[in-house]
Every structure is written in structure tokens, then in C-alpha cells.
Amino acid sequence: MARALGLDFGTTNTVLALADSGATTHSLEFSSSAGTTDSMRTALSFMKDAKLGAQALKIEAGQAAIRQFIDNPGDVRFLQSIKTFAASPLFQGTLVFARRHMFEDLMEIFLKRLQAYAEGNWPGEVSRLVAGRPVHFAGASPDEKLATDRYNEALTRLGFPEIHYVYEPVAAAYYFAQSLKSDATVLVADFGGGTTDYSLIRFERVAGKLVATPIGHSGVGIAGDHFDAKMVEHLVAPEIGKGTHFKSFDKLLEVPSSYYANFSRWNQLSIFKTTREFTDLKSLVRSATDPDKLELFIDLVDHDEGYPLYQSISATKMALSASDEAEFNFSPLGRGGKKMVKRTDFETWIADDLARIEGALDDVLTKTNTAPDEVDKVFLTGGTSFVPAVRQIFNRRFDAGKIESGGELLSIAHGLALIGESGDVEQWAA
């Protein structure tokens, strides 16, 4: 009987893997109104349903949450990328139909929906849960203890008797190491939605057993979502009033940039909609020098266009991974929502983020006194690893034959489950 459950609670996607007898694992499958899948978007939707009673809500997660949101415009409270709030002391909950939900409430609700979707596939007996965590949580000033406390509270509510935390790149490294044919020093770069994490580990086979010696870790709270935000900043924000002004008595002031910082984080738009800042933005229309742009901004927020915007931005970013130029198309912007984007421009926009990602790589190599030619294998995982400018960081530093990729959605969860089943989970715990 399987004993260990691996949980990769990701910014964009969540995967659960169960350890079988021996050294094998399988992903849990989830069946919802949106179909059957072994990975779930980390998203929640809440909608009032008269059939359930005056106070009850119809709650969906993952792809079903997206479907409910799209099918019921204006009636659904939609939340994405819950993980980005884990380490933020500023996040003190969000109102969902007049009821405040803290981070741990949202994480618990999300995982309970996954449990319901799994139905008979959800394991009846699990001796331990091994959950992944980033080396550094997302956010400007992340509080790692706060994040861990919030994780603990949510996971304890689900009744797991034993909970361990392992750095996400360590889990990915363990998964990758199962295929090694000889002893090797492995560098794993895990590019999530909110964080980029590195782990350097020495793997050796001793009496047929995989033995590992952790060498070092590093990370930075920058990844795919930051690239998306830069695209929104340059392609969308100018169309909705960034850089325009409003009159205040006898002064002409610029519309606060903080409004556009909120807008560029598509996962925060539903939070922004309930804040005092959004109310203040509405009040500026009457005194704005370009009121039409601010009204468009307000309409996009009021009509919950965050997810459609995310889809358009992601499609453009993906196309730029394969071509030197791609079209951005977001019809709610009107005439300003269709334009061509050059890869060179995109790489200029994310240059500072790329520098910090490479700086974290320098950090792990410097702290461990490891030269690039001493690394035997480099394993890249996560969707952002497909961005050519990101891949070039590693092509410049390491021989091409050392670089491998794969398991973009599954490697962490399966590595966590294997570690949980290994018998020495404490050695791997963060």
C-alpha cells in the first residue's frame, strides 16, 4: 500500500502524486465539470446558488473554476495564483461575498475541492504528506515563517498525520536522478509561476540505493508571472491611462502608478477590485485629462477581464518562444488591443528580471565554490524554461550536452512522493 503523498502546490498548477510499492509513482486524476486531468490550475471560483440556500456558495477549483467564471460573467468571484500571497504579511484575507477568507482558508478549500474531484482515487490512508515549497517565496519582502505557518494550518485541517516540507528544486532533482546511469553532480533550475529556484546536489549509488549529498540552494521571487507583468505594463497599461494625468485643484498630477502595478499582476485583479484603491481610481475619472482610458481601465476590472488577459499574454509569450515576432490580441482593449510584439522588445522588458535570475544562479555556484565544468547535469523544469532568453543563460554557462529538460508539470510532485517513500525523508526536509 502506498504511504506517501507528494503535493506540488504551484502558483499556476497543482499536482498530487502517490508513491506505489517500489520506486514508482502515479499522479492523482481529478474529474470535474471541465473533464479529467492530472494537473489542476491553482484557481478558485465562488458563485451564489439559490439551490444551496441563501448563504451557500457553489465552489469550483481548477479548470472547472475557470469554466464557471467564463459561463457566469459578473456573478462569480474568481481567484488565481493563491500561492503568491502565502508569505505576504500585507495579505490579511479577501472578501468573498461579504465573508473574509484568509490564505489558509483558500488553500484548504482548494485542496478539499481536489479531494472531491479525485473521488475514489483519493488515497484512504496516507502516512505522510510531503509538500513542496520554494527556496524563496514570492513577494517583495516575503515572510517565510508566516508562509510555513499558513501551509501548516491548511494542511493540518485536511487531517494528514505527518507533514514534511522539501524545497521544490530538490524534489525535481530527486525525480531526475532516478534516470541517472552514473554518479553525478546535478543542478536543477525550477521555473515556477512566482519563483525561480536552484538546487545543487551530488547523487551516488551505494549498494544499489540512491544516496544524495545536498550541496547548496538558491532562489529568487521572479519567474513567469513577472514576465507576464512586464508584457502587460508595455502592451496594455498605456491603453488604460498609464502616464496620463488628472487635475487636483490647480495642479496637474500623474495617475498613480500603483494602480497599474496592481493591474499588471493578473492574479491580483480580483483582489484589487475589492480595495479602496479601486474606489479611488473611479473617483479620478471626472478630473482626468483622458477619462476614456480610465473608464476602460475600470471596465476591465469590473468585468473581470483578468483571466482573458492572462490567456492573451500567455499566448503571445508562448509564440515568442518559437518566433522572432508574434501578435498580441486582446479584444476588450478595442483598437489598442491588437499589435505585433518583437522578441527583442520582450527581452528588453524582462532584462532586469533575467539579471536577477542569473544572479541567483551565480549565488548558488559561488556559495558552493562550484565551477560550471564541475556540474555533470543541468535539469531545467517549469514552463518559463522554454523562454529563449532564459535558456540562453544556461547555454552560455554549461556545455549543451549537459542540459536536459522535461516533466514540467510532474517532476516536483513525483519527486516529493518518492522522497516520502524513501525512508529518510528527514534528510531531504527543508
C-alpha positions as CSV (number, residue, x, y, z in Angstrom):
1,M,0.0,0.0,0.0
2,A,1.3,3.5,-0.9
3,R,2.2,5.6,2.1
4,A,3.5,8.9,0.9
5,L,1.6,11.7,-0.9
6,G,3.5,14.4,-2.7
7,L,1.9,17.8,-3.1
8,D,3.2,20.4,-5.6
9,F,1.0,23.4,-4.7
10,G,2.1,25.6,-7.5
11,T,1.5,29.2,-8.4
12,T,-0.1,28.2,-11.7
13,N,-0.7,24.5,-11.5
14,T,-1.1,22.0,-8.7
15,V,-0.2,18.3,-8.9
16,L,-0.5,15.4,-6.4
17,A,1.4,12.2,-6.8
18,L,1.1,9.0,-4.8
19,A,4.0,6.6,-4.2
20,D,3.3,3.0,-5.1
21,S,5.2,-0.1,-4.0
22,G,8.8,0.0,-5.1
23,A,10.2,3.1,-6.7
24,T,7.1,4.1,-8.8
25,T,4.6,6.9,-8.5
26,H,1.4,8.0,-10.3
27,S,-0.4,11.3,-10.5
28,L,-3.9,11.6,-8.9
29,E,-6.6,12.2,-11.5
30,F,-9.4,14.8,-10.9
31,S,-12.7,14.6,-12.6
32,S,-14.8,17.8,-12.6
33,S,-17.3,19.5,-14.9
34,A,-14.4,20.5,-17.1
35,G,-13.2,17.0,-17.7
36,T,-10.5,14.7,-16.3
37,T,-6.9,15.8,-15.7
38,D,-3.8,15.0,-13.6
39,S,-2.9,18.7,-13.0
40,M,-5.2,21.4,-11.8
41,R,-5.0,25.2,-12.3
42,T,-4.4,26.8,-8.9
43,A,-7.7,28.8,-9.1
44,L,-11.0,29.0,-7.2
45,S,-14.4,30.4,-8.1
46,F,-17.3,31.2,-5.8
47,M,-20.9,31.7,-7.0
48,K,-24.2,32.1,-5.2
49,D,-26.6,29.2,-5.9
50,A,-30.2,29.5,-4.7
51,K,-30.5,25.7,-4.8
52,L,-27.9,25.5,-2.0
53,G,-29.5,28.1,0.3
54,A,-29.1,31.8,0.9
55,Q,-25.7,31.6,2.5
56,A,-24.2,28.7,0.5
57,L,-21.9,29.1,-2.5
58,K,-21.1,26.8,-5.4
59,I,-17.3,26.4,-5.3
60,E,-15.2,25.1,-8.1
61,A,-11.4,24.7,-8.5
62,G,-9.0,24.4,-11.4
63,Q,-10.4,24.2,-14.9
64,A,-13.9,23.9,-13.5
65,A,-13.4,27.3,-11.7
66,I,-12.4,28.9,-15.0
67,R,-15.4,27.4,-16.7
68,Q,-17.8,28.7,-14.0
69,F,-16.2,32.1,-14.2
70,I,-16.5,32.3,-18.0
71,D,-20.1,30.9,-18.1
72,N,-21.4,33.3,-15.5
73,P,-19.9,36.7,-16.1
74,G,-20.4,39.2,-13.3
75,D,-21.8,36.6,-10.9
76,V,-18.5,34.8,-9.9
77,R,-15.7,35.7,-7.5
78,F,-12.6,34.3,-9.2
79,L,-9.2,33.9,-7.5
80,Q,-5.9,32.7,-9.1
81,S,-2.3,32.1,-8.0
82,I,-3.2,31.8,-4.4
83,K,0.3,30.8,-3.5
84,T,1.7,34.3,-4.3
85,F,0.0,35.6,-1.1
86,A,1.4,32.9,1.2
87,A,4.4,34.9,2.6
88,S,2.8,38.3,2.5
89,P,2.1,39.9,5.8
90,L,0.0,42.5,3.9
91,F,-2.4,39.9,2.8
92,Q,-4.9,39.7,5.6
93,G,-7.6,37.9,3.7
94,T,-10.1,38.8,0.9
95,L,-13.8,39.2,1.0
96,V,-15.8,36.6,-0.9
97,F,-19.5,37.6,-0.9
98,A,-19.1,39.5,2.4
99,R,-17.2,36.7,4.1
100,R,-13.4,37.1,4.8
101,H,-11.2,34.3,3.7
102,M,-7.6,34.1,4.9
103,F,-4.8,32.4,2.9
104,E,-5.2,29.1,4.9
105,D,-8.9,29.1,4.2
106,L,-8.3,29.4,0.5
107,M,-5.7,26.7,0.4
108,E,-7.9,24.4,2.4
109,I,-10.9,25.0,0.2
110,F,-8.9,24.4,-2.9
111,L,-7.4,21.1,-1.7
112,K,-10.8,19.9,-0.5
113,R,-12.2,20.5,-3.9
114,L,-9.4,18.5,-5.4
115,Q,-10.1,15.7,-2.9
116,A,-13.8,15.7,-4.0
117,Y,-12.8,15.7,-7.7
118,A,-10.5,12.7,-7.1
119,E,-13.4,10.7,-5.6
120,G,-12.3,7.1,-5.3
121,N,-8.7,7.9,-6.4
122,W,-8.0,9.8,-3.3
123,P,-5.9,7.6,-1.0
124,G,-7.8,6.3,2.1
125,E,-4.6,6.0,4.2
126,V,-1.6,8.2,3.9
127,S,1.2,8.0,6.5
128,R,2.8,11.2,5.4
129,L,2.4,14.2,3.2
130,V,5.5,15.7,1.6
131,A,4.7,19.2,0.3
132,G,7.0,21.3,-1.9
133,R,8.0,24.9,-1.0
134,P,10.1,27.4,-2.9
135,V,13.6,28.3,-1.7
136,H,12.4,31.9,-1.5
137,F,8.7,32.7,-1.5
138,A,7.3,35.2,-4.0
139,G,6.8,38.9,-2.9
140,A,8.9,42.0,-2.2
141,S,9.5,41.1,1.5
142,P,8.4,37.5,2.0
143,D,7.9,36.2,5.5
144,E,8.9,32.5,5.2
145,K,7.8,31.6,8.7
146,L,4.4,33.1,8.0
147,A,4.1,31.1,4.8
148,T,5.0,27.9,6.6
149,D,2.6,28.6,9.4
150,R,-0.2,29.2,6.9
151,Y,0.7,26.0,5.0
152,N,0.7,24.0,8.3
153,E,-2.7,25.4,9.3
154,A,-4.3,24.5,6.0
155,L,-2.7,21.0,5.6
156,T,-3.4,20.1,9.3
157,R,-7.1,20.8,8.7
158,L,-7.1,18.1,6.0
159,G,-6.1,15.5,8.6
160,F,-2.6,14.5,7.4
161,P,-0.9,12.8,10.4
162,E,2.7,13.7,9.3
163,I,3.7,16.7,7.2
164,H,7.1,17.4,5.7
165,Y,8.4,20.2,3.5
166,V,11.0,19.8,0.8
167,Y,12.4,22.5,-1.5
168,E,10.8,22.2,-4.9
169,P,14.1,22.0,-6.9
170,V,15.3,19.3,-4.5
171,A,12.2,17.3,-5.3
172,A,12.7,17.9,-9.1
173,A,16.4,16.8,-8.7
174,Y,15.3,13.6,-6.9
175,Y,12.9,12.8,-9.7
176,F,15.5,13.5,-12.4
177,A,18.2,11.4,-10.5
178,Q,16.1,8.2,-10.9
179,S,17.2,8.1,-14.5
180,L,20.9,8.7,-13.9
181,K,23.2,6.0,-15.2
182,S,26.2,7.1,-13.2
183,D,27.1,9.2,-10.2
184,A,26.6,12.9,-10.9
185,T,26.5,16.4,-9.6
186,V,23.2,17.8,-10.7
187,L,22.0,21.4,-10.9
188,V,18.2,21.8,-11.1
189,A,16.6,25.0,-12.1
190,D,12.9,25.1,-11.4
191,F,11.0,27.9,-13.0
192,G,7.5,28.3,-11.5
193,G,4.9,30.9,-11.9
194,G,6.1,33.0,-9.0
195,T,9.7,31.9,-8.1
196,T,12.9,30.6,-9.7
197,D,14.7,28.1,-7.5
198,Y,18.1,26.3,-7.9
199,S,19.4,23.2,-6.1
200,L,22.8,21.6,-6.4
201,I,23.0,18.0,-5.3
202,R,25.5,15.2,-5.6
203,F,23.9,11.8,-6.4
204,E,25.6,8.5,-5.9
205,R,24.5,4.8,-6.0
206,V,25.7,2.9,-2.9
207,A,24.7,-0.8,-2.7
208,G,22.0,-0.1,-5.3
209,K,20.5,2.7,-3.2
210,L,20.4,6.3,-4.3
211,V,22.3,8.5,-1.9
212,A,22.4,12.2,-2.2
213,T,24.5,15.0,-0.6
214,P,22.9,18.4,-0.8
215,I,25.5,21.0,-1.8
216,G,23.5,24.2,-2.0
217,H,20.3,26.1,-2.8
218,S,19.4,29.5,-4.1
219,G,16.3,31.2,-5.5
220,V,14.6,34.5,-6.3
221,G,11.0,35.5,-6.3
222,I,10.8,36.1,-10.0
223,A,9.5,33.8,-12.8
224,G,6.8,33.6,-15.4
225,D,4.3,35.9,-13.7
226,H,6.9,38.7,-13.7
227,F,7.4,38.3,-17.4
228,D,3.6,38.4,-17.9
229,A,3.5,41.6,-15.8
230,K,6.2,43.3,-18.0
231,M,4.1,42.5,-21.1
232,V,1.0,44.0,-19.5
233,E,3.0,47.0,-18.4
234,H,4.1,47.8,-22.0
235,L,1.3,46.4,-24.1
236,V,-1.8,47.2,-22.0
237,A,-1.2,49.8,-19.3
238,P,-0.6,52.7,-21.8
239,E,-4.0,52.0,-23.3
240,I,-5.8,52.3,-20.0
241,G,-4.2,55.6,-18.8
242,K,-0.7,54.9,-17.6
243,G,1.2,58.1,-17.9
244,T,-1.9,60.3,-18.1
245,H,-2.9,63.0,-15.6
246,F,-5.7,64.3,-13.5
247,K,-6.5,67.8,-12.1
248,S,-6.3,68.4,-8.3
249,F,-7.2,72.0,-7.5
250,D,-4.7,74.0,-9.5
251,K,-2.2,71.1,-10.0
252,L,-1.8,68.5,-12.8
253,L,-0.8,65.2,-11.3
254,E,0.0,61.8,-12.8
255,V,-2.4,59.0,-12.3
256,P,-0.7,56.9,-9.5
257,S,1.5,54.1,-11.0
258,S,0.4,51.8,-8.1
259,Y,-2.9,51.2,-9.9
260,Y,-1.1,49.8,-12.9
261,A,1.2,47.7,-10.7
262,N,-2.0,46.0,-9.5
263,F,-3.3,45.6,-13.0
264,S,-0.1,44.1,-14.3
265,R,-0.4,41.2,-11.9
266,W,-3.4,39.5,-13.5
267,N,-3.7,37.2,-10.5
268,Q,-4.3,40.2,-8.2
269,L,-7.0,41.8,-10.2
270,S,-9.8,40.2,-8.3
271,I,-8.3,41.4,-5.1
272,F,-7.8,44.9,-6.5
273,K,-11.5,45.0,-7.3
274,T,-12.4,45.0,-3.6
275,T,-9.9,47.6,-2.4
276,R,-10.0,51.2,-1.5
277,E,-7.5,51.9,-4.3
278,F,-10.1,50.8,-6.9
279,T,-12.7,53.1,-5.4
280,D,-10.2,56.0,-5.5
281,L,-9.4,55.2,-9.2
282,K,-13.1,55.5,-10.0
283,S,-13.2,58.9,-8.4
284,L,-10.4,60.2,-10.7
285,V,-12.4,59.9,-13.9
286,R,-14.2,63.2,-13.5
287,S,-10.9,65.1,-13.2
288,A,-8.8,63.1,-15.7
289,T,-7.3,64.6,-18.8
290,D,-8.0,61.4,-20.7
291,P,-11.2,60.0,-18.9
292,D,-11.9,57.4,-21.7
293,K,-8.7,55.5,-20.9
294,L,-9.5,55.4,-17.2
295,E,-13.1,54.3,-17.9
296,L,-11.7,51.5,-20.0
297,F,-9.4,50.5,-17.1
298,I,-12.4,50.4,-14.7
299,D,-14.5,48.4,-17.2
300,L,-11.8,45.8,-17.5
301,V,-11.7,45.3,-13.7
302,D,-15.4,45.5,-13.3
303,H,-15.9,42.8,-15.9
304,D,-13.2,40.5,-14.5
305,E,-11.1,40.5,-17.6
306,G,-8.0,39.3,-15.7
307,Y,-8.2,35.7,-16.9
308,P,-8.9,36.5,-20.6
309,L,-5.9,39.0,-20.4
310,Y,-3.7,36.2,-18.9
311,Q,-4.7,33.9,-21.8
312,S,-3.8,36.6,-24.4
313,I,-0.5,37.4,-22.7
314,S,0.4,33.7,-22.3
315,A,-0.3,33.0,-26.0
316,T,1.9,35.9,-27.1
317,K,4.7,34.8,-24.8
318,M,4.5,31.2,-26.0
319,A,4.5,32.3,-29.6
320,L,7.6,34.4,-28.9
321,S,9.4,31.3,-27.7
322,A,9.2,29.9,-31.2
323,S,9.2,33.1,-33.4
324,D,11.0,36.4,-33.5
325,E,7.7,38.2,-33.7
326,A,4.1,37.5,-32.5
327,E,0.7,39.1,-32.4
328,F,-0.9,40.3,-29.2
329,N,-4.7,40.2,-29.4
330,F,-6.9,41.3,-26.5
331,S,-10.2,42.5,-28.0
332,P,-11.6,44.2,-24.8
333,L,-9.0,46.9,-25.3
334,G,-10.6,47.8,-28.6
335,R,-8.3,49.2,-31.3
336,G,-5.3,49.2,-28.9
337,G,-5.7,45.5,-28.2
338,K,-4.1,44.2,-31.4
339,K,-0.4,44.8,-32.0
340,M,2.8,43.0,-33.1
341,V,5.4,42.2,-30.5
342,K,9.1,41.6,-31.3
343,R,11.1,39.1,-29.2
344,T,13.9,41.6,-28.9
345,D,11.5,44.1,-27.3
346,F,10.2,41.5,-24.9
347,E,13.7,40.6,-23.9
348,T,14.5,44.2,-23.2
349,W,11.4,44.5,-21.0
350,I,12.5,41.5,-18.9
351,A,16.2,42.3,-18.8
352,D,16.3,43.2,-15.1
353,D,14.3,40.0,-14.2
354,L,16.8,37.9,-16.3
355,A,19.7,39.5,-14.5
356,R,18.2,38.6,-11.1
357,I,17.5,35.0,-12.3
358,E,21.1,34.7,-13.4
359,G,22.3,36.4,-10.2
360,A,20.6,33.6,-8.2
361,L,22.4,31.0,-10.3
362,D,25.7,32.8,-9.6
363,D,24.8,32.8,-5.9
364,V,24.4,29.0,-5.7
365,L,27.6,28.4,-7.7
366,T,29.6,30.9,-5.7
367,K,28.4,29.9,-2.3
368,T,29.3,26.2,-3.0
369,N,32.5,27.1,-4.8
370,T,31.4,25.1,-7.8
371,A,32.7,25.8,-11.3
372,P,30.3,25.2,-14.2
373,D,32.5,22.4,-15.6
374,E,32.1,20.6,-12.2
375,V,28.4,20.3,-12.8
376,D,27.6,17.0,-14.6
377,K,24.0,17.5,-15.4
378,V,21.7,20.6,-15.6
379,F,18.0,19.9,-15.4
380,L,15.6,22.7,-16.4
381,T,11.9,22.3,-15.4
382,G,8.9,24.6,-15.5
383,G,7.2,26.5,-18.3
384,T,9.5,29.6,-18.2
385,S,12.5,27.4,-19.1
386,F,11.1,27.5,-22.7
387,V,11.7,31.3,-22.9
388,P,14.8,31.5,-25.2
389,A,16.4,34.3,-23.2
390,V,16.2,32.1,-20.1
391,R,17.6,29.1,-21.8
392,Q,20.5,31.2,-23.1
393,I,21.6,31.9,-19.6
394,F,22.4,28.2,-19.3
395,N,23.7,27.7,-22.8
396,R,26.3,30.4,-22.1
397,R,27.4,28.7,-18.8
398,F,27.2,25.0,-19.5
399,D,28.0,22.6,-22.3
400,A,24.9,21.9,-24.3
401,G,25.2,18.1,-23.8
402,K,24.7,18.6,-20.0
403,I,21.4,20.4,-20.3
404,E,18.2,18.4,-20.1
405,S,14.5,19.3,-19.5
406,G,11.2,17.6,-19.0
407,G,8.5,16.8,-16.5
408,E,7.5,20.4,-16.5
409,L,4.3,19.8,-14.6
410,L,5.0,16.4,-12.9
411,S,8.6,16.3,-11.7
412,I,8.2,18.1,-8.4
413,A,5.1,16.2,-7.2
414,H,6.6,12.8,-8.2
415,G,9.9,13.6,-6.6
416,L,8.1,14.6,-3.4
417,A,6.3,11.3,-3.3
418,L,9.5,9.3,-3.9
419,I,11.2,11.2,-1.1
420,G,8.3,10.5,1.2
421,E,8.6,6.8,0.4
422,S,12.4,6.7,0.7
423,G,12.6,6.1,4.4
424,D,14.9,9.0,5.0
425,V,12.6,11.9,4.4
426,E,14.2,13.9,7.2
427,Q,17.4,14.1,5.2
428,W,15.6,16.0,2.5
429,A,13.3,18.2,4.5
430,A,13.7,21.9,4.2
